[in-house]
Amino acid sequence: MRWLALALFLGLGLAQYDLVVYGATPQGVAAAVAAAQEGFKVLLLEPGRGVGGVLTQGWLATLDLAKDREGLLQAGLFREFYRRVGQEASFDVREVERVLWAMLREAGAEVRLEEPIDRLEREGSRLLALATPKGTYPALYFVDATDTAELAFRAGASFTLGREDTGLDQRAMAATLVFRLEGVPWGAVLLALNYDGQVRRTGAGAWGRSGWGFGDLARGYVPSDPARYALRGLNLARQDDGSLLVNALLIFGVDGTDPLALERVRAEAALEADRVVAYLREKDPLLFGTARLAGVAPALYLRESRHLKALYRLRAEEVLLGRNFPDAVALGGYPLDGQAYFPGETPYLLGTPAPYGVPFRALVPRELRNLLVVSQAAGFDSAAAFSARVVPLQMALGEAAGVAAALLRKAPQAGLEKAPLVDFHQLAQSPSGVEALRKRLLERGARLSSEERGRPEEGRRGFREAVRLLRRGLFAGPYYLKGSLGLANPILLGDFLANLEHYYRAKGLEDRLRVVLKARELYREELQRPLGRRLLNQLLLALGEAGAEGPEAVSRGEAAELLFRLLP
């Protein structure tokens, strides 16, 4: 009956397009290009004024790349995009926009800008048409590529908000307003960031168009509203005209699901950016004395808003330990690197994953059968999204979504099933359909596997507790623990304190938080050293907890058991 209804839908000429992609983000462009290359009639709708999303409107001008011994974990359309923009982590945002438009034109995808959702037409679990103030667009299939999954939300899909799944609160990671500096001597910046003392102390560095550092300088900034703004270390991306795009101004308490509020926040944060530039000029006149604020990004860089309740939700331990899935349609591997939720908070780092697969099911809403969600708002737990949210992986998932939609039209002719596959729920549940999807992605040059593996640690002390903490973002780990919880390794003092700090901030336990922050201040030079037994027991005593007996070196496994009791 379902196939008959779809045939009638086609026969009545209601399906003006095979696929409508909502959101001309990087992943939206990838979905539209892929589907058009597969022979679909595709419409890419964008509520804003340009294509490229966070790259061109948010001015996030540095890609978060992940590699293994074979090279980039994301290939296919992303590799082609990366080649066209110069094969460097940072890029010129105007060039990126030109490249994305060229890819869309070459594929034959139709693009319409400034077309926000006005209303939707839905019948049961199928979305029939998307209407904007300028027109109504029926289609067989839809992809929501917006950063906030606005289309899926309006169509009735269910979500969690921020880190609601952790049980801590519903806050989202800080947003950022990127701003442009002119008049900064790049050669002097390169020398300063690569100076050996700076590198050892703060992890600074610079190469090509990219620079990162000045953490000590940023920590001295006093914002106009300390409850709302903070300045982190500067991430710099040099543009073709010699200007620098600066990713450093954090904005807290932003509701990413409210477009009107976002524009107001952006306008107010632009005033704070001017204040930041004045501070940089005053505090480091040799580097920034001639700096001029030359503008702010047209849109905020949103790291987090909603998280889809998909057919499958990717979890943090599956990311870190490099789990693969039979229906994996892309590879990820960027560190589990989360931004702060509160001003002054230590950033989140849960370790570096082994290459992991993202299952197709994570893109499929439970309530809708002909729509996919491809963005950081897809089916990822909030801690898993620390890694899965990055642009290269999202572009790979966008390509998979476009190919999946096209495959549904080909499935009956290909004889994949006795009964034709007509929606994404059926495709997700069909082993032969998933196999055909993965095969086609591989034919297009995608990567779906890696020889690198995570280290299984089931049975080690603290494994169960560490996994539960990790899912809540409360089991920090250094970058070098790749694909591992490191349960037999000593826990670093800074990692142990970070877990306590994150929990106490979220729960408003001010007295305990002051103890942790004082410990960070007193033992600043020892944060990257193993936590010893004597200091552990001093901390526990200061927190009103009983001491813990054991060997001098506190293992991460023991720490997991202890933290699990301390952080209910």
C-alpha positions as a printed Julia matrix, in Angstrom:
568×3 Matrix{Float64}:
  0.0    0.0     0.0
  2.85   2.37    0.83
  4.44   1.87   -2.59
  1.06   2.37   -4.27
  0.57   5.65   -2.41
  4.01   6.79   -3.52
  3.27   5.83   -7.11
  0.05   7.85   -7.01
  1.98  10.76   -5.55
  4.37  10.61   -8.5
  1.62  10.06  -11.03
 -0.3   13.13   -9.95
  2.78  15.22  -10.63
  2.97  16.49   -7.06
  6.66  15.62   -6.64
  8.25  18.63   -8.28
 11.68  17.52   -7.01
 13.22  14.18   -6.17
 15.04  15.72   -3.21
 14.82  19.0    -1.32
 17.81  19.82    0.87
 17.13  22.51    3.47
 20.25  24.4     4.53
 23.17  25.34    2.23
 25.68  24.41    4.92
 28.79  22.46    3.88
 26.93  19.19    4.51
 23.85  20.52    2.69
 25.94  21.34   -0.36
 27.5   17.86   -0.22
 24.04  16.22   -0.04
 22.7   18.27   -2.95
 25.79  17.69   -5.12
 25.84  13.95   -4.43
 22.14  13.45   -5.2
 22.38  15.54   -8.37
 25.42  13.56   -9.49
 23.35  10.4    -8.98
 20.69  11.69  -11.38
 18.22  13.28   -8.97
 16.38  16.53   -9.58
 17.57  18.46   -6.51
 16.57  21.74   -4.91
 18.83  23.27   -2.27
 16.92  25.8    -0.14
 18.77  28.21    2.14
 17.01  30.48    4.64
 19.97  32.89    4.64
 21.83  34.87    2.0
 24.67  32.57    0.95
 25.99  29.05    0.67
 28.61  27.6     2.98
 27.01  27.92    6.39
 29.52  28.04    9.22
 32.47  28.29    6.8
 31.31  31.36    4.86
 28.65  32.91    7.1
 30.19  31.99   10.47
 33.76  32.55    9.15
 34.99  29.3    10.7
 38.0   29.38    8.38
 39.9   26.36    9.7
 38.89  22.73    9.08
 39.01  20.22   11.94
 40.82  17.45   10.09
 41.26  13.83   11.18
 43.73  11.39    9.65
 45.08   7.88   10.02
 48.11   6.27    8.38
 46.29   6.28    5.03
 45.54  10.0     5.16
 42.27  11.9     5.57
 39.46   9.88    7.12
 36.91  11.65    4.94
 37.3   11.24    1.19
 34.74  11.44   -1.63
 33.26  14.91   -2.07
 35.07  16.28    0.97
 38.45  15.35   -0.46
 37.52  17.09   -3.73
 36.42  20.18   -1.8
 39.64  20.1     0.25
 41.72  19.87   -2.92
 39.94  22.83   -4.48
 40.45  25.1    -1.46
 44.2   24.46   -1.39
 44.67  21.32    0.75
 45.43  23.35    3.86
 43.58  23.39    7.18
 42.83  27.13    6.96
 41.45  28.89    3.89
 40.06  32.1     2.46
 36.3   32.23    3.08
 35.55  33.94   -0.23
 37.38  31.18   -2.09
 35.41  28.53   -0.21
 32.13  30.12   -1.28
 33.32  30.2    -4.89
 34.29  26.5    -4.72
 30.94  25.45   -3.24
 28.99  27.35   -5.9
 31.14  25.73   -8.6
 30.45  22.23   -7.23
 26.7   22.92   -7.18
 26.68  24.28  -10.74
 28.74  21.38  -12.08
 26.36  18.85  -10.5
 23.25  20.64  -11.78
 21.61  21.27   -8.41
 19.12  24.14   -8.25
 19.75  26.64   -5.43
 17.36  29.2    -3.93
 18.51  31.62   -1.23
 16.55  33.54    1.41
 13.76  30.95    1.59
 13.02  30.16    5.25
 10.33  27.67    6.23
  6.83  29.09    6.27
  4.82  25.88    6.66
  5.07  22.15    5.99
  2.73  19.64    4.41
  2.88  16.25    6.1
  0.83  13.09    5.82
  1.41  10.54    8.55
  5.13   9.85    8.81
  5.92  11.41    5.41
  6.79  15.01    4.67
  5.11  15.98    1.39
  6.19  19.56    0.77
  8.11  22.47    2.22
  6.6   25.94    1.76
  8.49  29.22    2.06
  7.17  32.77    1.59
  8.27  32.48   -2.05
  6.79  29.1    -3.01
  5.81  25.53   -2.19
  8.21  22.7    -3.01
  6.89  19.11   -3.03
  9.47  16.34   -3.09
  9.85  12.61   -2.59
 12.66  13.0    -0.06
 14.1   15.69    2.2
 17.43  16.32    3.92
 17.66  18.74    6.83
 21.21  20.09    6.75
 20.7   23.06    9.08
 22.89  23.31   12.16
 19.81  23.26   14.41
 17.73  20.66   12.5
 14.97  23.26   12.15
 13.13  21.4     9.37
 13.05  18.09   11.23
 11.93  19.82   14.42
  9.11  21.66   12.64
  8.08  18.4    10.97
  7.67  16.62   14.31
 10.96  14.83   14.98
 11.97  14.53   18.65
 15.17  15.91   20.16
 17.09  16.5    23.35
 18.37  20.02   24.04
 22.03  20.8    24.64
 23.54  18.24   26.98
 20.18  17.18   28.4
 21.09  13.53   27.82
 23.86  13.79   30.44
 21.45  14.67   33.23
 23.55  17.74   34.1
 21.41  20.47   32.51
 20.17  21.62   29.09
 22.96  24.1    28.42
 24.7   24.2    25.05
 28.39  24.77   24.43
 29.41  28.4    24.02
 28.85  29.99   20.62
 31.49  32.17   18.95
 31.47  35.39   16.94
 34.45  35.34   14.6
 35.89  38.76   13.8
 38.32  40.09   11.18
 41.55  41.95   11.99
 43.51  44.08    9.56
 46.95  45.57   10.13
 48.5   42.63   12.0
 52.01  41.62   10.77
 51.68  37.91    9.98
 55.44  37.33    9.98
 55.71  38.6    13.56
 52.73  36.43   14.56
 54.43  33.36   13.08
 57.6   34.05   15.07
 55.7   34.66   18.3
 53.56  31.54   18.04
 56.47  29.28   17.11
 58.78  30.65   19.81
 59.93  27.62   21.77
 58.98  28.95   25.21
 55.48  29.85   24.01
 55.02  26.41   22.44
 56.09  24.53   25.56
 54.03  26.67   27.93
 50.76  27.05   26.05
 50.78  24.63   23.11
 50.89  27.52   20.64
 51.96  27.2    17.01
 51.53  28.47   13.47
 51.88  27.0    10.01
 50.84  28.22    6.57
 47.62  30.2     7.0
 46.89  28.89   10.52
 47.88  30.13   13.96
 46.81  29.17   17.46
 47.9   30.45   20.85
 48.16  33.64   22.95
 46.33  31.82   25.74
 48.07  33.85   28.48
 47.09  37.07   26.72
 43.46  35.94   26.39
 43.22  34.98   30.07
 43.9   38.58   31.06
 40.86  39.95   29.23
 38.02  41.22   31.44
 34.77  41.18   29.41
 32.03  43.78   29.68
 29.74  41.05   31.06
 31.74  38.17   32.63
 28.6   36.03   32.85
 28.09  36.26   29.1
 31.47  36.58   27.35
 34.95  35.12   27.6
 38.09  35.23   25.49
 39.91  31.97   24.77
 43.25  31.48   23.05
 43.24  32.96   19.55
 42.68  30.66   16.56
 43.81  32.61   13.49
 43.18  32.03    9.77
 45.01  34.29    7.33
 42.94  35.45    4.36
 44.06  36.22    0.8
 43.89  39.98    1.49
 46.25  39.64    4.48
 43.55  40.05    7.13
 43.13  37.54    9.97
 39.89  35.84   11.0
 39.96  35.36   14.78
 38.02  32.55   16.46
 38.27  33.41   20.16
 35.23  35.33   21.48
 32.95  32.93   23.39
 29.29  33.75   24.04
 27.39  31.83   26.71
 23.71  31.12   27.19
 22.85  31.36   23.48
 19.58  29.77   22.35
 20.53  28.46   18.93
 16.93  27.53   18.14
 15.71  31.17   18.13
 16.76  32.98   14.9
 15.67  36.41   16.12
 17.61  36.01   19.35
 20.69  34.93   17.38
 20.76  38.13   15.35
 20.39  40.23   18.49
 23.2   38.31   20.2
 25.43  38.77   17.14
 24.87  42.53   17.1
 25.64  42.82   20.81
 28.72  40.59   20.54
 30.06  42.82   17.75
 30.47  45.56   20.39
 32.39  43.1    22.57
 34.68  42.27   19.63
 35.58  45.95   19.37
 36.45  45.89   23.06
 38.61  42.78   22.55
 40.6   44.45   19.77
 41.25  47.5    21.97
 42.54  45.14   24.68
 44.87  43.34   22.26
 46.29  46.65   21.02
 46.99  47.8    24.56
 48.46  44.57   25.96
 50.67  43.58   23.02
 51.43  46.68   20.96
 54.29  45.01   19.06
 51.91  42.47   17.47
 48.5   44.12   17.71
 49.3   47.83   18.04
 48.21  48.51   14.46
 45.28  46.05   14.48
 41.91  47.29   13.22
 38.55  45.57   13.56
 37.43  45.11    9.96
 34.1   43.42   10.61
 32.4   40.47   12.26
 30.97  37.29   10.76
 27.47  37.49    9.25
 26.37  34.68   11.59
 27.38  33.1    14.88
 29.33  29.87   14.97
 26.93  27.53   16.81
 28.52  24.42   18.26
 25.39  22.87   19.75
 21.63  23.2    19.97
 19.43  20.12   19.48
 20.34  16.42   19.27
 18.05  14.13   17.25
 16.39  11.09   18.79
 17.28   9.01   15.76
 16.87   5.31   15.06
 20.3    5.07   16.7
 22.2    7.53   18.92
 25.99   7.45   18.68
 27.63   7.32   22.11
 30.88   8.76   23.4
 32.57   5.43   24.11
 31.73   4.21   20.6
 33.51   7.28   19.29
 36.56   7.08   21.55
 37.12   3.34   21.19
 36.62   3.4    17.42
 33.52   1.25   17.0
 32.45   0.41   13.47
 28.9   -0.42   12.4
 27.46  -2.61    9.63
 25.64   0.48    8.32
 28.52   2.96    8.74
 28.39   5.58    5.97
 31.33   7.77    7.04
 34.43   7.72    9.25
 35.19  10.11   12.09
 38.28  10.59   14.2
 38.52  14.19   15.42
 39.23  14.51   19.19
 36.36  14.54   21.65
 36.99  18.23   22.1
 34.17  20.27   23.64
 33.96  23.98   24.37
 33.01  25.36   27.78
 29.39  25.64   28.95
 30.15  28.33   31.56
 32.46  31.36   31.55
 35.82  30.48   33.05
 35.25  26.75   32.71
 38.04  24.43   31.65
 37.34  23.19   28.1
 36.33  19.57   27.64
 38.75  16.99   26.26
 37.78  13.32   26.49
 40.63  11.93   24.36
 41.36  11.2    20.73
 39.23   8.5    19.05
 40.39   5.61   16.99
 38.67   5.94   13.59
 34.97   5.23   14.15
 32.01   4.67   11.87
 28.84   6.75   11.9
 25.78   4.55   11.31
 23.21   5.54    8.71
 20.54   5.06   11.39
 21.93   8.1    13.27
 20.6   10.3    10.44
 17.04   8.89   10.46
 14.38  10.47   12.72
 12.11   8.0    14.47
  8.96   9.85   13.45
  9.7   10.64    9.79
 10.33   8.12    7.04
 11.44  10.26    4.1
 13.69  12.8     5.84
 17.33  12.63    6.98
 19.14  14.96    9.39
 22.76  15.77    8.57
 24.43  18.2    10.97
 25.77  18.39   14.5
 22.09  18.08   15.51
 21.82  14.51   14.12
 21.65  11.38   16.25
 24.67  11.94   18.47
 24.73  12.06   22.25
 26.07  15.44   23.35
 29.5   14.1    24.35
 29.8   12.08   21.12
 29.04  15.29   19.22
 32.27  16.82   20.57
 33.89  14.84   17.74
 31.05  14.15   15.29
 30.05  17.83   14.88
 33.06  18.85   12.74
 32.67  19.95    9.1
 34.73  17.26    7.3
 32.7   14.44    8.85
 29.43  16.29    8.29
 30.27  16.74    4.6
 30.92  13.0     4.32
 27.54  12.33    5.94
 25.92  14.84    3.59
 27.25  12.91    0.61
 25.92   9.68    2.13
 22.48  11.24    2.61
 22.3   12.38   -1.02
 23.37   8.96   -2.29
 20.89   7.21    0.03
 17.99   9.22   -1.36
 18.99   8.42   -4.93
 19.41   4.75   -4.07
 15.77   4.47   -3.03
 14.7    5.3    -6.57
 17.11   2.72   -7.96
 16.37  -0.03   -5.45
 13.34  -1.56   -7.21
 15.21  -1.8   -10.51
 18.29  -3.18   -8.78
 16.27  -6.0    -7.24
 17.55  -5.3    -3.76
 14.32  -6.42   -2.11
 11.26  -8.47   -3.01
  9.21  -5.41   -2.03
 10.64  -2.08   -3.17
 12.38   0.18   -0.66
 10.55   3.49   -0.57
 11.76   5.27    2.59
 14.75   5.69    4.87
 13.33   3.51    7.65
 13.11   0.59    5.24
 16.59   1.29    3.9
 18.05   1.38    7.43
 16.46  -1.99    8.21
 17.48  -3.67    4.93
 20.89  -5.43    4.99
 20.99  -5.57    1.2
 19.94  -1.92    0.93
 22.65  -0.83    3.37
 25.19  -2.95    1.51
 24.21  -1.28   -1.76
 24.51   2.17   -0.17
 27.97   1.43    1.2
 29.07  -0.05   -2.1
 27.98   3.04   -4.0
 29.76   5.32   -1.52
 32.95   3.33   -1.96
 32.59   3.58   -5.72
 32.39   7.34   -5.29
 35.67   7.32   -3.36
 34.39   7.47    0.22
 36.27   5.87    3.12
 34.27   3.54    5.35
 37.0    1.65    7.24
 40.45   2.04    8.73
 43.12  -0.42    9.79
 43.6    1.48   13.05
 41.63   0.11   15.97
 40.79   1.16   19.51
 42.06  -0.83   22.48
 39.39  -3.0    24.11
 39.45  -2.54   27.89
 36.42  -4.5    29.05
 37.29  -6.29   32.28
 39.8   -3.68   33.44
 39.23  -1.91   36.72
 36.81   0.99   36.37
 35.65   0.19   32.8
 31.93   0.3    33.53
 32.24   3.5    35.57
 34.53   5.17   33.0
 32.04   4.55   30.18
 29.17   6.03   32.15
 31.23   9.06   33.08
 32.42   9.5    29.5
 28.85   9.64   28.23
 28.3   12.6    30.55
 31.52  14.36   29.52
 33.03  13.67   32.95
 36.06  11.49   32.17
 38.7   13.78   30.72
 41.64  12.26   28.86
 44.73  13.66   27.12
 45.13  13.74   23.34
 47.79  11.02   23.39
 45.38   8.37   24.75
 44.13   7.55   21.26
 41.34   4.98   21.02
 41.62   4.17   24.7
 40.2    4.98   28.11
 43.72   4.43   29.45
 42.44   2.72   32.58
 45.86   1.33   33.52
 47.54   4.71   33.03
 48.0    7.25   35.81
 45.38   9.99   35.75
 46.72  13.51   35.31
 45.95  16.01   38.05
 44.41  18.43   35.53
 42.08  15.75   34.15
 40.89  14.71   37.61
 40.19  18.32   38.58
 38.43  19.05   35.27
 35.89  16.3    35.9
 35.1   17.66   39.36
 34.93  21.24   38.06
 32.51  20.4    35.24
 30.12  18.6    37.57
 30.21  21.17   40.35
 29.62  24.05   37.92
 26.65  22.29   36.34
 25.1   21.49   39.71
 25.82  24.88   41.29
 27.89  23.39   44.13
 29.83  26.59   44.8
 31.71  25.54   47.94
 33.09  22.43   46.27
 33.84  24.33   43.08
 35.96  26.83   45.04
 38.04  23.96   46.41
 38.69  22.64   42.89
 39.53  26.07   41.45
 41.91  26.78   44.33
 43.65  23.48   43.68
 44.05  24.42   39.99
 45.57  27.73   41.05
 47.95  26.26   43.64
 49.12  23.34   41.53
 49.09  25.04   38.11
 52.58  23.8    37.25
 51.61  20.2    38.06
 48.35  19.89   36.12
 49.96  17.78   33.38
 51.64  15.44   35.9
 50.17  12.24   37.39
 47.96  12.66   40.43
 49.68  11.27   43.52
 48.0    9.58   46.46
 48.91  12.25   49.0
 47.44  15.08   46.91
 44.36  13.01   46.08
 43.62  12.51   49.77
 44.19  16.2    50.49
 41.62  17.04   47.83
 39.13  14.5    49.15
 39.55  15.82   52.7
 38.99  19.41   51.49
 35.8   18.23   49.77
 34.59  16.53   52.93
 35.16  13.04   51.55
 37.04  10.07   52.99
 40.54   9.36   51.75
 41.38   6.46   49.44
 44.09   3.89   50.11
 46.26   2.43   47.4
 49.54   2.78   45.53
 51.13   6.22   45.11
 50.14   6.54   41.44
 46.35   6.85   41.01
 45.26   4.95   37.89
 42.51   6.18   35.59
 40.58   3.01   36.42
 40.66   3.77   40.15
 39.83   7.41   39.43
 36.79   6.3    37.41
 35.45   4.31   40.36
 36.06   7.22   42.71
 34.53   9.83   40.41
 31.5    7.62   39.81
 30.79   7.78   43.54
 31.55  11.5    43.84
 29.54  12.62   40.8
 26.11  10.96   41.05
